[in-house]
Amino acid sequence: MDDLPDGGAERRQLLTLDVMQRTGIDEAMIRRLVHAFYGAVRADAVLGPIFDARIADWDRHLGRMCDFWSSVALMTGRYHGRPMPPHMRMDLERAHFDRWLVLFETTARRECPPAAAAHFVERAHRIAESFELGIAFHQGRVPPAKRPRPQWMGEAADQRSAGIASS
């Protein structure tokens, strides 16, 4: 992991610090978000049974998801896994990803400041699209159209840019 082009580990650390400064995201926030989100998933009538049927050790799963979101949100490189194959074996449809995104956005907006929530939710949309594309390709189907991003995310980015400009 330290053999990244253009500066390697030092470049990764600078990117991580930049995201942390712009958004306020840190490992404690990631942990709060992941645990709150999966609490909502487990309680959800649509997604709860899907996850409960596949996850026996929730503590282990939550630890992996904290590593995953640390890598996704802060580019730490902590996650070392392949999330696509398990999802391709599931019978997931657009409605499942829509529900996942609703729960994720609701949780992120409740648990995080606006800039951090926008950062997380943008990445969640990318993940959902990537999974949907991979599943559609694997099943020989036409991939679904991209979802529009929530309007509030653009507003959070505008506020963040205005704050930077006025500094």
Secondary structure, DSSP 8 states (H G I E B T S, - for coil): ----TTTHHHHHHHHHHHHHHHH---HHHHHHHHHHHHHHHHH-TTHHHHHHHH-S-HHHHHHHHHHHHHHHHH------S--HHHHHTS---HHHHHHHHHHHHHHHHHHS-HHHHHHHHHHHHHHHHHHHHHHHHHHT----------HHHHHHHHHHHHHHHT-
